[in-house]
Amino acid sequence: MNRTGLFIALGLALVIGLLFGIYPELDLKLAALFYDPAIKSFPIKLDAVAEFARDAAMWIAWTFALPAIVAFVVKLARPDRPMLIPGRAAIFLLVTIILSAGILTNFTFKSYWGRPRPVMVTEFNGPWQFVPWWDPRGACGKNCSFFSGEGATAFWTYAPAALTPPAWRPLAYAAATLFGITTSVLRMAFGGHFFTDVAAAGLVSFLVIWLAYAFIYRWPATRMTDAQVDAGLARLASTWSRLTRRWRPLG
């Protein structure tokens, strides 16, 4: 999570955004690699192994988030006990997966950016007109194509990779990149997303993680300690407990 990685991500965003903005047909050409005109469909959708791999990718990603979820819940239930994992790590993992795989994708862009998925456009036997990545005026009403929620979840594994020991971190980043790319290609093969959808997912996830890491660990004005996080969650749990005790007689 250094500045070199940030500059690479911003550079890729600029190049991909401009290239596919000027030549949006590139998205259609890449999607066509997975389309079979003879059956007028994306054949891998019928493959049980591919379907299992798609589900397994999400299980793997959320498995990395599970320790943080458990630690947070246990801390709220028992504020007198120390966190099961370092407090900063728990907050970092939870905040980044909620933002990248939840709020920014499923509750923001995918709900209000009406880009149809490949299986929905006329070029691939669908009912709606193709629109480039930058155009939110597509015919899709909800759960749309831009940008990929599963791609963002897969690339979110950059977050646990950032917490590995420094000697292992390059290997962890490489594994997260490979995992994100593989999951994204699979989504394209299913006809679920265009290239720009999964590219945006990876870049947005990386930028969210980079900013969160800097905020929690690096920037002097905002960085935290594990003790501060632990104490803050303990106060939150105590406040919640007092409020519920007050409401209970009213209930």
TAPE-V682328 format. One line per field, one symbol per residue. phi: phi as a letter, one per 20 degrees, with the letter a starting at -180 (. if undefined). Layout:
phi = ???
//
This chain:
phi = .dfffffffffffffffffeffcffffffffffdddffdlaefffeefffffffffffffffffeggffffffffffcffefffcggffffgffffffffecffefecffecdffffgfdeffcmdedefcffedeefefebleeddffffffffffgffffefggfefgffffffffffffffffffffmebegfffffffffgffffffffffeddfgfcfddffffgfffffffffffffffffffff
//
